[in-house]
Amino acid sequence: MSGGDEATAEWQVWSTTAAVTVTDPRLLQAARRVVEEVIADVDAACSRFRPDSELMRIAGHTSQGAGISTTLAALLRAALDAAAETEGDVDPTVGGQLVALGYDRDIGELRELGAVPLEVRRLPPPRFSWHDVRLESLTVTAPDEIVLDLGATGKASAADRSAARIAAELGCGVLVSLGGDIATAGPRDEGPWQVLVQDTLADPAQQVSLSPGWAMATSSTQKRRWRAGGRGIHHILDPRSGLPAPETWRTVTVVAPSCAQANALSTAAIIRGAAARGWLGEQNAAARLVDSARRVHVVGGWPEEPAAHEDGVPADVR
């Protein structure tokens, strides 16, 4: 995802790969520090996997209203906006269901445990939804029983916040990637960013051009998986059933003006299954969907696969 005189740093965080590419190599270490600071702030605000996070400290104490920081308020607002934009498909109140399915710790630790002993199909459906959460300035009010999960939208928001800060503070062009969530900001003299879209090595790959200032997100049913109830399951839940969404799609990748918006659309598409292509078309979204047989389907302005490799020139996705 770099070229010319650009420089890239990569490291592991949240059981995935973080990367930052800057158009001025002299600013690489400063840019990485910004990303690390943003990640640390987001983790301290909304991690479900650490008891000292702000989100876990207010858990069970929100029925009368709980005061929260500006960081957590911004992350919760992004999650509620995603819920509204997707008509409830991306719902931050599914945390309790994820815990019931065994996803109560970092995915790396969960895999080390082996199978989770439970009967997946007998779990009761969720009692609450995002409509039960009210955010007014720096106060959140919700039933105490709700367990909020801001994982997906939090990661995308972290990419957006990191890219915006680097461009503003360092004055360079930047691409930030957090496990498939990509945000860009600032100028790039060489033109569009070159991005390889591929989930696992077994999935079809395509290189595309992403214009500076645009974002991309990939939602996958293949990466964050564990075994529960005698079968493999993934982390993207249908909030209506509280169970993992059907694996119609291995991955969905969407381009949007912000990574938070791209992530909301790609996650909702996984949940909508076969109806996703029509719905994404209604949203005027450029998207690439890989089905369970690894066949590629494109929507909106996303280029067809053959065009991506014609004369070796990457296709322009936005």
Protein Blocks (a to p, Z undefined) as FASTA:
>chain_A
ZZhjbdcddddeehiacddddfblklmmmmmmmmmmmmmmmmmmmpckbfkbmklmmgop
lmnopaddfklmmmmmmmmmmmmmnnomaccklmmmmmmnopabcfklmmmnopadddfk
lpccdfbdfklpccehjaccddfklccdfklmmmmmmmmmmmmmmmmmnopacdddeehi
acdedjdfkbpadddddfbfmbccddddddehiacddddfklmgcdeehiacdfbdcfkn
opacdffbfbdcdddfbfklmmmmmmmmmmnmmmlmmmmmmnopacddddfkopacdehj
bccfklmmgghiacdfZZ
